[in-house]
Amino acid sequence: MAAVSSSIVTRNMAEFAKQTGNVYMSVAVISKRANQVSVKLKEELNSKLAEFATTVDNLEEVFENREQIEISKYYERLPKPTNLAIEEFLEEKVYFRTPDEETQDINL
């Protein structure tokens, strides 16, 4: 992953419109990419935490499992999916297409 700022950054809205020609379409693309990133991160976290799953509900074990805590803290420190999606979009690393353009090409 690229170095993404975790703090608030002021953005130039004209940069968002460069790729799509429309700020709102750009925001929609970023939103969908952020959802994809979020799902991927959640799946990764759940798979790593599943290794520690036990059938015993003992509170002492829950508090003593340092590896599980470290994994959780690592994922908490990662940049938010929205920030990752914005950076990917601005660096033109996101592929997107519009269904309207595809149907127009077919009908011509």
C-alpha positions in Angstrom: 0.0 0.0 0.0 1.1 3.5 -0.7 1.9 6.0 2.0 -1.5 7.5 2.7 -2.1 10.3 5.1 -4.3 9.4 8.0 -5.0 13.1 8.8 -7.6 15.3 7.2 -6.4 16.7 3.8 -8.0 19.6 1.9 -8.7 18.4 -1.7 -9.1 20.3 -4.9 -12.4 19.2 -6.4 -11.1 19.9 -9.9 -8.6 17.0 -9.5 -11.5 14.6 -8.9 -13.3 15.7 -12.1 -10.2 15.3 -14.4 -10.7 11.5 -15.1 -14.5 11.4 -15.4 -15.4 15.0 -16.3 -17.9 15.0 -13.4 -17.1 15.4 -9.7 -20.2 13.3 -8.7 -19.2 10.4 -11.0 -15.7 10.5 -9.5 -17.1 10.4 -5.9 -19.3 7.4 -6.9 -16.2 5.6 -8.3 -14.2 6.4 -5.2 -17.1 5.2 -3.0 -17.4 1.9 -4.8 -13.6 1.4 -4.6 -13.6 2.2 -0.9 -16.3 -0.5 -0.3 -14.1 -3.0 -2.2 -11.1 -2.1 -0.1 -13.2 -2.3 3.1 -14.6 -5.8 2.3 -11.1 -7.0 1.4 -9.6 -5.7 4.7 -12.4 -7.1 6.7 -12.0 -10.6 5.1 -8.3 -10.5 5.8 -8.8 -9.5 9.5 -11.5 -12.1 10.0 -9.4 -14.9 8.5 -6.4 -14.0 10.7 -8.6 -13.7 13.8 -10.3 -17.0 13.0 -7.1 -18.8 13.8 -7.6 -17.7 17.4 -11.2 -18.8 17.6 -12.0 -21.1 20.5 -15.1 -22.8 21.7 -14.3 -22.0 25.3 -15.8 -18.8 26.6 -13.1 -18.0 29.1 -12.5 -14.3 29.7 -9.0 -14.9 31.0 -8.0 -16.3 27.6 -9.5 -13.4 25.7 -7.4 -10.8 27.6 -4.2 -12.8 27.5 -4.0 -13.4 23.8 -1.4 -10.8 22.8 -1.1 -11.9 19.2 -4.8 -11.4 18.5 -4.5 -7.9 20.1 -1.5 -7.0 18.0 -3.3 -8.1 14.8 -6.3 -6.0 15.7 -4.2 -3.0 16.5 -2.4 -3.3 13.2 -5.6 -3.2 11.3 -6.8 -0.2 13.4 -3.7 1.8 12.4 -4.2 1.2 8.7 -5.4 4.1 6.6 -9.2 4.2 6.2 -10.6 2.6 3.0 -11.9 5.9 1.8 -8.4 7.5 2.0 -6.9 4.5 0.2 -9.6 4.8 -2.5 -9.0 8.5 -3.0 -5.3 8.1 -3.4 -5.7 5.2 -5.8 -8.2 7.3 -7.9 -6.0 10.4 -8.0 -3.0 8.3 -9.0 -5.2 6.7 -11.8 -4.9 3.2 -10.4 -8.6 2.6 -10.4 -10.2 1.1 -13.5 -13.8 2.0 -14.1 -16.3 2.0 -16.9 -19.8 3.2 -17.5 -22.5 0.9 -18.8 -24.1 3.7 -20.9 -20.9 4.1 -23.0 -20.7 0.3 -23.6 -24.3 0.1 -24.9 -23.8 3.1 -27.1 -20.8 1.5 -28.7 -22.8 -1.7 -29.4 -25.7 0.1 -30.9 -23.6 2.1 -33.3 
